[in-house]
């Protein structure tokens, strides 16, 4: 594939991903209910969807913010009772962050809202279309993860616990 064709393909993929994220963000309003925490705080909590322990450095990388901003974000979430921090037993310089039971409840509320949004957005699909969409998204996520691993950024982007 020549450069202009591949550039067009990459741009189309980018636009489609933006459209998907925009649709999902619109649904985060939760039918008029306001969240008791900010979207950035919710994004930090959502890092615990796949990990039980996350360190502050990985939080800053995942959210695209400075280490100091991530530390402040975690401090605010600790004060709200959603997170707790402890030192890594092997390396005392590393702070490990975990959800508290209150944080697990808040994340569960958020996850329920997200799933409800996806359900509302995809309600009109027949089972075959849903299966095809799920397989395409699974393949896309595996492709992106493979690209990250091959680029040498695996630790920075995929491994959120040390």
Buried (B, 14 or more C-beta within 10 A) or exposed (E): EEEEEEEEEEEEEEEEEEEEEEEEEEBEEBEEEEBEBEEEBBBBBBBBEEBEBBBBBBBBBBBEBEEEBBBEBBEBBBEBEBBBBEEBEEEEEBBBBBBBEEBBEBBEBBEEBBEEBEEEBEEEEEEEEEEEEEEEEEEBEEEEEEEBEEEEEEBBBBEBBB
